[in-house]
């Protein structure tokens, strides 16, 4: 069964690629499958407990995720003064860092291909999700639709784009096929159990300035 969740933006969106540092301010246009799965795990644990979520971890890890990004995205670039945490000297250090923020025009639609017996778990958990990736990047669930197949216009974000096409190239992260819960548990020291690859979204550059750019979906 295909479940399509429609999320409207509440605030600006920011999520840095996993291979960047805190000083690197480039942002992705939309959440990665890894961020979506982690949001589901977080909310399911809060709603039903750890053991309940552990029993369903394999389904969350393996389900196909596809996205239809917003009709337009404006990326705003700015500089901020930040405070770096102390190192060996024990002092907090002020510095300047570049940041990017996405302003979504329109809804972000996410499609999930799940077994029928997981349908109720997924829909109840999605209704509790209010942000993806960076805390403060709030979204509001406005609609849930069930379909027999993923509609056209959605991009499968669980696998790399294998053919050459014009668009916005985004680095994606997803859980490894053999990842265990401890591999993605943020309270344990682990490699994250993630893999990285590139996906192309059907966007074209509409406008570009020194501190912003606007991308529109084709």
C-alpha positions as a Python dict, from the first residue, in 0.01 Angstrom:
ca = {
    (1, 'X'): (0, 0, 0),
    (2, 'X'): (120, 350, -86),
    (3, 'X'): (66, 624, 173),
    (4, 'X'): (122, 982, 58),
    (5, 'X'): (179, 1239, 332),
    (6, 'X'): (150, 1607, 243),
    (7, 'X'): (345, 1849, 461),
    (8, 'X'): (315, 2228, 451),
    (9, 'X'): (617, 2434, 568),
    (10, 'X'): (580, 2624, 894),
    (11, 'X'): (929, 2773, 909),
    (12, 'X'): (1237, 2781, 688),
    (13, 'X'): (1409, 2448, 622),
    (14, 'X'): (1776, 2372, 684),
    (15, 'X'): (1961, 2042, 662),
    (16, 'X'): (2331, 2020, 586),
    (17, 'X'): (2478, 1726, 393),
    (18, 'X'): (2622, 1465, 626),
    (19, 'X'): (2975, 1511, 490),
    (20, 'X'): (3001, 1880, 590),
    (21, 'X'): (3113, 2045, 912),
    (22, 'X'): (2919, 2291, 1126),
    (23, 'X'): (3111, 2574, 962),
    (24, 'X'): (2988, 2464, 618),
    (25, 'X'): (2653, 2626, 558),
    (26, 'X'): (2519, 2465, 240),
    (27, 'X'): (2170, 2323, 280),
    (28, 'X'): (1973, 2054, 105),
    (29, 'X'): (1643, 2140, -64),
    (30, 'X'): (1440, 1874, 115),
    (31, 'X'): (1483, 1604, 379),
    (32, 'X'): (1681, 1288, 310),
    (33, 'X'): (1534, 940, 355),
    (34, 'X'): (1759, 902, 659),
    (35, 'X'): (1607, 1215, 817),
    (36, 'X'): (1254, 1095, 739),
    (37, 'X'): (1314, 750, 889),
    (38, 'X'): (1477, 901, 1199),
    (39, 'X'): (1178, 1133, 1244),
    (40, 'X'): (946, 831, 1230),
    (41, 'X'): (1160, 637, 1479),
    (42, 'X'): (1170, 933, 1716),
    (43, 'X'): (793, 984, 1715),
    (44, 'X'): (711, 614, 1737),
    (45, 'X'): (934, 579, 2043),
    (46, 'X'): (764, 878, 2206),
    (47, 'X'): (419, 740, 2128),
    (48, 'X'): (465, 367, 2188),
    (49, 'X'): (798, 305, 2357),
    (50, 'X'): (1136, 163, 2255),
    (51, 'X'): (1048, -207, 2236),
    (52, 'X'): (739, -141, 2022),
    (53, 'X'): (958, 56, 1780),
    (54, 'X'): (1235, -205, 1780),
    (55, 'X'): (986, -467, 1663),
    (56, 'X'): (904, -248, 1363),
    (57, 'X'): (1251, -112, 1288),
    (58, 'X'): (1312, -338, 986),
    (59, 'X'): (991, -214, 818),
    (60, 'X'): (1087, 151, 869),
    (61, 'X'): (1442, 86, 745),
    (62, 'X'): (1340, -105, 429),
    (63, 'X'): (1030, 80, 305),
    (64, 'X'): (1058, 272, -22),
    (65, 'X'): (1040, 651, 12),
    (66, 'X'): (961, 884, -279),
    (67, 'X'): (920, 1261, -279),
    (68, 'X'): (752, 1530, -481),
    (69, 'X'): (934, 1847, -375),
    (70, 'X'): (763, 2188, -345),
    (71, 'X'): (672, 2375, -662),
    (72, 'X'): (943, 2632, -587),
    (73, 'X'): (1224, 2674, -337),
    (74, 'X'): (1408, 2995, -248),
    (75, 'X'): (1751, 2950, -90),
    (76, 'X'): (1862, 3242, 124),
    (77, 'X'): (2232, 3278, 207),
    (78, 'X'): (2351, 3475, 506),
    (79, 'X'): (2630, 3498, 762),
    (80, 'X'): (2581, 3442, 1133),
    (81, 'X'): (2792, 3483, 1441),
    (82, 'X'): (2817, 3152, 1621),
    (83, 'X'): (2991, 3029, 1934),
    (84, 'X'): (3208, 2721, 1897),
    (85, 'X'): (3214, 2482, 2194),
    (86, 'X'): (3531, 2467, 2403),
    (87, 'X'): (3822, 2244, 2310),
    (88, 'X'): (4129, 2176, 2520),
    (89, 'X'): (4151, 2532, 2652),
    (90, 'X'): (3794, 2520, 2785),
    (91, 'X'): (3696, 2846, 2617),
    (92, 'X'): (3398, 2918, 2392),
    (93, 'X'): (3517, 3080, 2068),
    (94, 'X'): (3311, 3331, 1866),
    (95, 'X'): (3336, 3300, 1488),
    (96, 'X'): (3145, 3370, 1166),
    (97, 'X'): (2973, 3097, 965),
    (98, 'X'): (2777, 3096, 642),
    (99, 'X'): (2425, 2957, 657),
    (100, 'X'): (2160, 2876, 399),
    (101, 'X'): (1786, 2854, 461),
    (102, 'X'): (1519, 2715, 228),
    (103, 'X'): (1180, 2876, 190),
    (104, 'X'): (937, 2624, 41),
    (105, 'X'): (655, 2751, -182),
    (106, 'X'): (397, 2476, -171),
    (107, 'X'): (370, 2139, -4),
    (108, 'X'): (630, 1866, 30),
    (109, 'X'): (469, 1531, -54),
    (110, 'X'): (630, 1208, 67),
    (111, 'X'): (516, 864, -50),
    (112, 'X'): (577, 548, 155),
    (113, 'X'): (544, 192, 21),
    (114, 'X'): (455, -17, 328),
    (115, 'X'): (289, -351, 411),
    (116, 'X'): (-83, -332, 484),
    (117, 'X'): (-34, -440, 844),
    (118, 'X'): (195, -138, 904),
    (119, 'X'): (-54, 114, 766),
    (120, 'X'): (-207, 216, 1098),
    (121, 'X'): (133, 249, 1265),
    (122, 'X'): (261, 470, 984),
    (123, 'X'): (-37, 705, 967),
    (124, 'X'): (-56, 753, 1344),
    (125, 'X'): (318, 822, 1360),
    (126, 'X'): (314, 1064, 1066),
    (127, 'X'): (48, 1272, 1241),
    (128, 'X'): (296, 1329, 1526),
    (129, 'X'): (591, 1434, 1305),
    (130, 'X'): (647, 1811, 1306),
    (131, 'X'): (1002, 1856, 1180),
    (132, 'X'): (1266, 1689, 963),
    (133, 'X'): (1642, 1715, 998),
    (134, 'X'): (1752, 2032, 1173),
    (135, 'X'): (1544, 2115, 1477),
    (136, 'X'): (1337, 2421, 1404),
    (137, 'X'): (1264, 2316, 1044),
    (138, 'X'): (897, 2269, 1125),
    (139, 'X'): (637, 2111, 898),
    (140, 'X'): (265, 2054, 943),
    (141, 'X'): (93, 1739, 815),
    (142, 'X'): (-216, 1849, 622),
    (143, 'X'): (-325, 1538, 431),
    (144, 'X'): (-284, 1161, 410),
    (145, 'X'): (-385, 972, 94),
    (146, 'X'): (-373, 601, 15),
    (147, 'X'): (-286, 487, -337),
    (148, 'X'): (-214, 158, -511),
    (149, 'X'): (108, 287, -673),
    (150, 'X'): (336, 586, -650),
    (151, 'X'): (202, 862, -881),
    (152, 'X'): (408, 1021, -1157),
    (153, 'X'): (604, 1327, -1055),
    (154, 'X'): (756, 1157, -750),
    (155, 'X'): (1128, 1088, -726),
    (156, 'X'): (1246, 765, -562),
    (157, 'X'): (1494, 902, -310),
    (158, 'X'): (1608, 564, -177),
    (159, 'X'): (1834, 499, -476),
    (160, 'X'): (2070, 713, -685),
    (161, 'X'): (1959, 872, -1010),
    (162, 'X'): (2109, 644, -1274),
    (163, 'X'): (2055, 846, -1592),
    (164, 'X'): (2173, 1190, -1696),
    (165, 'X'): (1913, 1465, -1661),
    (166, 'X'): (1890, 1835, -1587),
    (167, 'X'): (1787, 1940, -1239),
    (168, 'X'): (1911, 2003, -887),
    (169, 'X'): (2169, 1748, -772),
    (170, 'X'): (2125, 1665, -404),
    (171, 'X'): (2338, 1442, -187),
    (172, 'X'): (2115, 1192, -10),
    (173, 'X'): (2165, 972, 296),
    (174, 'X'): (1976, 656, 380),
    (175, 'X'): (2008, 367, 620),
    (176, 'X'): (2218, 75, 508),
    (177, 'X'): (2026, -239, 417),
    (178, 'X'): (2179, -429, 710),
    (179, 'X'): (2166, -144, 963),
    (180, 'X'): (2056, -229, 1315),
    (181, 'X'): (1882, -1, 1562),
    (182, 'X'): (2206, 49, 1756),
    (183, 'X'): (2372, 174, 1436),
    (184, 'X'): (2132, 469, 1413),
    (185, 'X'): (2083, 524, 1786),
    (186, 'X'): (2201, 881, 1853),
    (187, 'X'): (2276, 790, 2215),
    (188, 'X'): (2543, 541, 2112),
    (189, 'X'): (2875, 597, 1941),
    (190, 'X'): (2837, 438, 1599),
    (191, 'X'): (2903, 497, 1231),
    (192, 'X'): (2539, 591, 1178),
    (193, 'X'): (2462, 289, 960),
    (194, 'X'): (2415, 515, 661),
    (195, 'X'): (2505, 526, 292),
    (196, 'X'): (2532, 827, 63),
    (197, 'X'): (2446, 880, -304),
    (198, 'X'): (2317, 1150, -541),
    (199, 'X'): (1960, 1216, -655),
    (200, 'X'): (1844, 1468, -917),
    (201, 'X'): (1525, 1663, -851),
    (202, 'X'): (1339, 1812, -1150),
    (203, 'X'): (1418, 2177, -1077),
    (204, 'X'): (1544, 2456, -1297),
    (205, 'X'): (1712, 2776, -1184),
    (206, 'X'): (1465, 3065, -1209),
    (207, 'X'): (1666, 3346, -1050),
    (208, 'X'): (2006, 3385, -889),
    (209, 'X'): (2143, 3672, -682),
    (210, 'X'): (2441, 3731, -455),
    (211, 'X'): (2250, 3619, -145),
    (212, 'X'): (1969, 3403, -281),
    (213, 'X'): (1856, 3172, -559),
    (214, 'X'): (1514, 3048, -667),
    (215, 'X'): (1450, 2703, -810),
    (216, 'X'): (1122, 2603, -975),
    (217, 'X'): (998, 2251, -1032),
    (218, 'X'): (960, 2158, -1399),
}
